[in-house]
Every structure is written in structure tokens, then in C-alpha cells.
Amino acid sequence: MSADGNTPTFVVTDVELDGPSPLRNSMLSFASVAIDGRGVVLDEFEAVLAPRADRAPDDGTSAWWATQPDAWAEATRNPEPAETLMPRYADWLETLPSPRLFAARPLILDGPWIDHYLDTYVGCRVISLPRAKRVLFAGVGLDISSFAAALDGLDHVTDLGKRLSDDWLGHVPHTHRAIDDARGYANVLARLLAMAATRTTEGALT
């Protein structure tokens, strides 16, 4: 695998949680789909984590999960300890062409969870800080909704609950299974990258 020129490898990531806060709750599962600048899938990573002993589920989130039995089953099947899983994820990231750019919809949700777990269990961060001994990602990450807003209108960020069409998601059902949702958002990003490339070629960046 190799990236074209200096084009980043985009690591599109989705997380599933038992509550809203990484300081109080646990990440149940996550998945990353790595794509190149043309939207070609390079590799995938899927993980189910054991809940942290020092955290507790959120009541409201638990009530929502009760309405999603299939997704709950996928998010809790055969969990592994974060202590072993997160280092394996970091090793997987380093097999991808660099520079690697973390991407999510929305970045402000998925990013802090992955950042917190990498910091806790690997000693690395999603953001590339000065003097970091091990850099897994370049830059500050890409919010897919903000990228869409720049290309296709501000409602992509002002209406976060807006459901994307099956066409945008590449006809991957949005099931709340992390790998399904990451694949769908990877298709969204691939489409946006194609739109951006066309506008750059035409000389129109806005």
C-alpha cells in the first residue's frame, strides 16, 4: 500500500459508547476504515472493548441501547481489554501509509474518545503534539461534516442529526455497528474528496 504523493491516508472512525463522557463512561466498540485520497479502501480495523471497571454506564444511553438490540449485540460481542486492544490498534495505524489523518462525523464526538483511550493505554494522542515520541496521526483531524459544509452547505454542521442519503453513504446501512457506520462515512468522505478535487481542477475552492 502507498499513498499518492503527500496525500494523507484518511482514517475514518466511528465509536459506540455506553455514555457521553470518556471521564465517566466506557467506549464499547469502534472501527476505522482507512482510505486514500481517491477514496480507495486500504484497510479496516474493528474492535469491541470490555467496559472499564472504573466507569459506569449512563442511564439515558442504556435506555437508548435497549431500543437497538441488534446494534447492542454487535457492540458487546466478545469484548477484549482495552489494555491489549489499543496497543494493537496503534500498531495497525503504523502499517498505513503516512501521513495519516483522523476523520470522523462528528470529530468532536469520536475524536476525544479515541484520543483518551490512546493516551490512557498507549501514551499517544490523536493530535500530533510537539516532541511526541510516537506520532500516529498528522495534524488536528478532519471533521467530515465541516468538510461537507465547505463544499455543500452549512446545514451539514448546523443540523447534526441530518440523516445522510443512502447514495451519500454508498448504500451501507447506518446500523450503529461501528464498522458499518465507519464504512458509510468513508464513502461520504470519498465523495467529498472527489468534489474537492473537481473544484480544485476548475480553480474554484469555495
C-alpha positions in Angstrom: 0.0 0.0 0.0 1.2 3.5 -0.7 -0.4 6.9 -0.7 -0.3 9.1 -3.8 2.4 11.8 -3.3 1.8 13.5 0.0 -1.9 12.8 0.1 -3.0 11.7 3.6 -4.4 8.4 4.5 -7.8 9.2 5.9 -8.6 7.0 8.9 -12.4 7.3 9.1 -13.5 6.2 12.6 -16.8 5.6 14.4 -17.2 4.8 18.1 -20.1 3.3 20.1 -20.4 4.2 23.8 -22.3 3.5 27.0 -22.5 7.2 27.9 -21.5 10.7 26.7 -18.2 11.3 28.6 -14.9 9.5 28.4 -14.3 10.6 32.0 -17.4 8.8 33.4 -18.3 6.1 30.8 -16.8 3.5 28.6 -16.2 3.0 24.9 -17.9 -0.2 23.9 -16.6 -0.6 20.3 -15.0 1.3 17.5 -14.0 0.8 13.9 -11.7 2.6 11.5 -11.7 2.5 7.7 -8.5 3.8 6.0 -8.9 5.3 2.6 -6.5 7.1 0.3 -7.1 10.4 -1.5 -9.1 8.8 -4.2 -11.4 7.1 -1.7 -9.9 3.6 -2.2 -10.2 1.5 0.9 -6.7 0.5 2.1 -7.6 -1.5 5.3 -10.1 -1.7 8.2 -9.9 -2.2 11.9 -12.8 -3.3 14.1 -12.8 -3.7 17.9 -15.1 -4.5 20.8 -13.8 -3.4 24.2 -14.6 -4.6 27.7 -16.2 -1.7 29.8 -13.8 -0.1 32.1 -14.0 -1.1 35.8 -13.6 2.5 36.9 -16.5 3.8 34.8 -20.3 3.3 34.8 -22.9 3.2 32.1 -25.1 6.3 31.6 -28.8 5.6 32.3 -30.1 7.5 29.4 -27.7 5.9 27.0 -28.6 2.4 28.4 -32.3 3.2 27.7 -31.4 4.1 24.1 -29.4 0.9 23.6 -32.4 -1.1 24.8 -34.2 0.1 21.6 -31.3 -1.2 19.5 -30.9 -4.9 20.4 -29.0 -5.9 17.2 -26.6 -3.0 17.5 -26.1 -3.7 21.2 -25.2 -7.3 20.4 -22.6 -6.2 17.9 -21.1 -3.6 20.3 -20.7 -6.1 23.2 -19.8 -9.4 21.5 -16.5 -11.0 22.6 -15.0 -7.9 24.2 -11.3 -7.5 24.7 -9.4 -5.5 27.4 -8.5 -2.0 26.2 -5.0 -2.6 27.7 -4.3 -5.1 24.9 -6.6 -3.8 22.2 -5.5 -0.2 22.0 -1.8 -1.0 21.5 -2.8 -3.3 18.7 -4.8 -0.5 17.1 -1.7 1.8 17.4 0.4 -0.9 15.7 -2.2 -1.2 12.9 -2.2 2.5 12.3 1.5 2.4 11.7 1.1 -0.1 8.9 -0.9 2.5 7.0 0.8 5.0 4.6 1.7 8.3 6.2 0.8 11.0 6.8 -2.4 9.6 8.5 -5.3 11.9 9.2 -8.0 11.0 11.7 -11.5 11.7 10.3 -15.0 11.4 11.9 -18.6 12.7 11.8 -18.6 14.5 14.1 -14.9 14.8 15.1 -15.9 16.4 18.4 -17.5 13.1 19.5 -15.4 10.3 18.1 -12.0 12.2 18.4 -11.9 12.7 22.1 -12.8 9.1 22.9 -10.1 7.6 20.7 -7.7 10.3 21.9 -8.5 9.5 25.6 -8.1 5.7 25.1 -4.9 6.1 23.1 -3.5 8.4 25.8 -4.5 6.1 28.6 -3.4 2.8 27.1 -0.7 3.7 24.6 0.7 7.0 25.7 -0.1 8.6 22.3 -2.6 11.2 21.2 -4.8 11.7 18.1 -3.4 15.3 17.9 0.3 15.4 16.9 1.8 17.4 19.8 5.4 18.8 19.7 8.1 16.4 20.9 5.8 13.4 20.8 7.9 10.2 20.8 5.3 8.3 18.7 3.1 10.1 16.2 0.1 8.1 15.0 -1.7 10.9 13.2 -0.7 14.1 11.4 -2.5 17.5 12.0 -5.6 18.0 14.1 -8.1 15.7 12.4 -10.8 16.2 9.9 -14.5 16.8 10.8 -16.4 15.3 7.8 -19.4 17.5 8.5 -17.3 20.7 8.3 -15.7 19.5 5.1 -19.2 18.8 3.7 -20.3 22.3 4.8 -17.4 23.9 2.9 -18.4 22.1 -0.2 -22.1 21.6 0.0 -23.7 24.0 2.5 -23.7 24.8 6.2 -26.7 22.6 7.1 -24.2 19.7 7.4 -22.9 21.2 10.6 -25.9 23.2 11.9 -28.2 20.2 11.6 -26.0 17.3 13.1 -29.0 15.0 13.2 -29.5 15.3 9.5 -29.7 11.8 8.0 -27.4 11.3 5.0 -28.9 9.7 2.0 -28.2 6.1 1.1 -26.4 7.4 -2.0 -24.0 9.5 0.1 -23.4 6.5 2.4 -22.6 4.3 -0.5 -25.7 2.2 0.3 -24.1 1.0 3.5 -26.9 0.8 6.2 -26.3 3.1 9.2 -26.8 0.4 11.8 -24.9 1.7 14.8 -22.5 -1.2 14.4 -19.2 0.7 14.3 -17.8 -0.9 11.2 -21.0 -0.3 9.2 -21.1 3.4 10.2 -17.4 3.9 9.6 -17.7 2.4 6.1 -20.7 4.6 5.4 -18.8 7.7 6.5 -15.7 6.6 4.5 -18.0 6.7 1.4 -19.2 10.1 2.3 -15.6 11.4 2.6 -14.6 9.7 -0.6 -17.4 11.6 -2.4 -16.4 14.9 -0.8 -12.7 14.3 -1.8 -13.9 13.8 -5.4 -15.9 17.0 -5.2 -12.9 18.9 -3.8 -10.6 17.6 -6.5 -13.0 18.7 -9.2 -13.3 22.2 -7.7 -9.5 22.5 -7.4 -9.1 21.4 -11.0 -11.6 24.1 -12.0 -9.8 26.6 -9.9 -12.8 27.2 -7.6 -12.0 26.4 -3.9 -15.3 27.8 -2.5 
